[in-house]
Every structure is written in structure tokens, then in C-alpha cells.
């Protein structure tokens, strides 16, 4: 079981390494790279604008206000799943 968990983690890490993880935080800036927890975007809009199939968006805790509906016009596929993750 321990080997299975380790292998699963390794495969997930490899999948994530081949895609981009975008970070969003209430303390970020849309002028940041958005690719690091230390340089997050301020808005989900900015992350969605950069998003491609297989990418992930991690949103830090906080209150986000949007005046329009945000649509993710990218489809995932087997091996290139798309993720939107809440991170405290």
C-alpha cells in the first residue's frame, strides 16, 4: 500500500510537471507571473486567460468578487485533466 501511494504521488507530480499550475491570491497582482505561490495573480480572470488544457489553478483562501461570469473555454482530456483547487 505504501508503494502504491508513493507511485501515485510520483505519477501525479510528473503530470503536474508537464503542465502549468497557476496561483491566485487576494494579496497577488495580475502583473505577477502567477506560476508560484510567492507570485500569485490577483484575479481568477488572469489565471483563466493563461489557462491551457492540462493546467491547474490553485486559489488561496479569501473573498473574491467578480462582476461577470467566468468561463473556462478549455477542455481537458485523458492525461490532460484540468483542475481548479481551493487552497487555504
C-alpha positions as a Markdown table, in Angstrom:
| # | Residue | x | y | z |
|---|---|---|---|---|
| 1 | Unk | 0.0 | 0.0 | 0.0 |
| 2 | Unk | 2.8 | 2.4 | 0.9 |
| 3 | Unk | 4.4 | 1.7 | -2.5 |
| 4 | Unk | 1.1 | 2.4 | -4.3 |
| 5 | Unk | 0.8 | 5.8 | -2.6 |
| 6 | Unk | 4.4 | 6.7 | -3.4 |
| 7 | Unk | 3.9 | 5.7 | -7.0 |
| 8 | Unk | 0.6 | 7.6 | -7.3 |
| 9 | Unk | 2.3 | 10.7 | -5.9 |
| 10 | Unk | 5.2 | 10.3 | -8.3 |
| 11 | Unk | 2.9 | 10.0 | -11.3 |
| 12 | Unk | 0.8 | 13.0 | -10.2 |
| 13 | Unk | 4.0 | 15.0 | -9.8 |
| 14 | Unk | 5.1 | 14.1 | -13.3 |
| 15 | Unk | 1.7 | 15.1 | -14.7 |
| 16 | Unk | 1.8 | 18.4 | -12.9 |
| 17 | Unk | 5.4 | 19.0 | -14.1 |
| 18 | Unk | 4.3 | 18.8 | -17.7 |
| 19 | Unk | 1.5 | 21.4 | -17.2 |
| 20 | Unk | 1.4 | 24.8 | -15.6 |
| 21 | Unk | 0.0 | 25.5 | -12.1 |
| 22 | Unk | -1.5 | 29.0 | -11.8 |
| 23 | Unk | -1.8 | 30.6 | -8.3 |
| 24 | Unk | -4.4 | 33.2 | -7.3 |
| 25 | Unk | -4.5 | 35.1 | -4.0 |
| 26 | Unk | -6.2 | 38.2 | -2.6 |
| 27 | Unk | -2.7 | 39.6 | -2.0 |
| 28 | Unk | -1.4 | 38.9 | -5.5 |
| 29 | Unk | -1.0 | 41.1 | -8.6 |
| 30 | Unk | -2.1 | 40.4 | -12.1 |
| 31 | Unk | 1.4 | 41.7 | -13.1 |
| 32 | Unk | 3.0 | 38.7 | -11.3 |
| 33 | Unk | 3.9 | 35.5 | -13.2 |
| 34 | Unk | 1.1 | 33.6 | -11.4 |
| 35 | Unk | 3.2 | 30.4 | -11.6 |
| 36 | Unk | 4.4 | 30.5 | -8.0 |
| 37 | Unk | 2.8 | 30.6 | -4.6 |
| 38 | Unk | 5.1 | 33.6 | -3.9 |
| 39 | Unk | 3.9 | 35.4 | -7.1 |
| 40 | Unk | 0.2 | 34.7 | -7.5 |
| 41 | Unk | -2.3 | 36.5 | -9.7 |
| 42 | Unk | -4.8 | 38.8 | -8.0 |
| 43 | Unk | -7.8 | 37.7 | -10.1 |
| 44 | Unk | -9.2 | 34.4 | -11.3 |
| 45 | Unk | -9.7 | 36.1 | -14.7 |
| 46 | Unk | -6.0 | 36.4 | -15.2 |
| 47 | Unk | -5.4 | 32.7 | -14.4 |
| 48 | Unk | -8.2 | 31.7 | -16.8 |
| 49 | Unk | -6.7 | 33.9 | -19.6 |
| 50 | Unk | -3.5 | 32.0 | -19.3 |
| 51 | Unk | -5.0 | 28.5 | -18.8 |
| 52 | Unk | -4.4 | 25.7 | -21.2 |
| 53 | Unk | -5.5 | 22.1 | -21.3 |
| 54 | Unk | -3.9 | 20.1 | -18.5 |
| 55 | Unk | -3.2 | 23.1 | -16.3 |
| 56 | Unk | -4.3 | 23.7 | -12.7 |
| 57 | Unk | -5.5 | 26.8 | -10.9 |
| 58 | Unk | -4.9 | 27.0 | -7.1 |
| 59 | Unk | -6.9 | 29.7 | -5.3 |
| 60 | Unk | -5.7 | 30.8 | -1.9 |
| 61 | Unk | -8.3 | 31.5 | 0.8 |
| 62 | Unk | -10.1 | 34.8 | 0.8 |
| 63 | Unk | -13.1 | 36.5 | -0.7 |
| 64 | Unk | -13.1 | 37.0 | -4.5 |
| 65 | Unk | -15.6 | 39.3 | -6.1 |
| 66 | Unk | -16.4 | 39.1 | -9.8 |
| 67 | Unk | -18.8 | 41.2 | -11.8 |
| 68 | Unk | -19.0 | 38.8 | -14.8 |
| 69 | Unk | -19.4 | 35.1 | -15.3 |
| 70 | Unk | -16.0 | 33.5 | -15.7 |
| 71 | Unk | -15.9 | 30.8 | -18.4 |
| 72 | Unk | -13.1 | 28.3 | -18.8 |
| 73 | Unk | -13.1 | 27.7 | -22.6 |
| 74 | Unk | -10.6 | 24.9 | -22.4 |
| 75 | Unk | -11.4 | 21.2 | -22.3 |
| 76 | Unk | -9.4 | 18.7 | -20.6 |
| 77 | Unk | -8.8 | 15.2 | -21.9 |
| 78 | Unk | -7.4 | 11.9 | -20.7 |
| 79 | Unk | -4.0 | 12.6 | -19.3 |
| 80 | Unk | -4.6 | 16.4 | -19.6 |
| 81 | Unk | -7.2 | 16.9 | -16.9 |
| 82 | Unk | -8.0 | 20.5 | -15.7 |
| 83 | Unk | -8.2 | 21.4 | -12.0 |
| 84 | Unk | -9.5 | 24.3 | -10.0 |
| 85 | Unk | -8.4 | 23.8 | -6.4 |
| 86 | Unk | -9.1 | 25.7 | -3.2 |
| 87 | Unk | -6.0 | 26.1 | -1.1 |
| 88 | Unk | -6.2 | 27.7 | 2.4 |
